[in-house]
């Protein structure tokens, strides 16, 4: 039988990083907590563990990853299938963040779906009561209805106690924990179109925002990269092509622009104009993906994410985009080995440590 353990980690003195494998770049204190339904036992461990060595990095950030005592550091999620990791995160989130009579904002993604199902199970079993939900997408709306969770709507300006959103990438090296949503990823979400306006609305209404990544590989050591979705007005009174051309000028040399097709599973097979049936949302908007060649850049430079967002938002016709900045109060990631959940809170004060100690 394996027992839960709690690691309370605070970096002091020298800069450390793992021997090999994926390193989550964290610049603040982090609590690594395993979570199971069985009664927990707590153990103390000396830090740094023996599987960490002083880093040779010359900058003042630090990178590290902790494995369970006696475990071997790897760059993957070990033998745990995605379903197990998602259920572990769902169980942890429901037990730690949801209380009776709360209103919960549900985003989109397979882990969020597991959380909705776990919430419904708790309601049916009598472990929770009085729960209401604000769904951030059509898939989440359907899942909440299936679980019998009472719904509220953004038009009613509800008080949302906690919102949960699934990320395709999170940059923990940045103070504001910027992330890209799972729903907006053309690589992961092949079933539905992102509802960027609703996603932002749910996060802004929430008192506490929790972002979940279902593997350590999605917690970036360095900048966000890949594709950034942008919602653009495309009704009969709008000129989406002019908007796209202006965005293209901003990111010339750093990215290509592709319009989304109606079928998200064909995003990689269509031409840049969205193929024969480009996507048009019920509100008359369309989605354009800024497909960066590498990390997110602006005018060839790796500038602040806020500046990238500002440039996109300044273009006439842009409604919103999928770069979420300052909207993650907690980040949850499954431990690579064992049954743990790594939690990072934005309330933890940054520690800037010199590699010289």
Buried (B, 14 or more C-beta within 10 A) or exposed (E): EEEBBBBEBEBEEBBBBBEEBBBBBBBBBBBBBBBBEEEEEEEEBEBBBEBBEEBEEEEEBBBBBBBBEEBEBBEEBBEBEEEEBBBBBBBBBBBBBBEEEBBBBBBBBBBBBBBBBBBBBBBEEEEBEEBBBBBBBBBBBEBBEEBEBEBBEBEEEBEBBBBBBBBBBBBBBBEBBBBBBBBBBBEBBEEEBBBBBBBBBBBEBBEEBBBBBBBBBBBBBEBBBBBBBBBBBBEEEBEBEEBBEBBBEBBEEBBBBBBBBBBBEBBEEBEBEBBEEBBBBEEBBBBBBBBBEEBBBBEEEBBBBBEBBEBBEEBEBBBBBBBBBBBBBBBBBBBBBBBBBBBBBBEBEEBEBEBEE
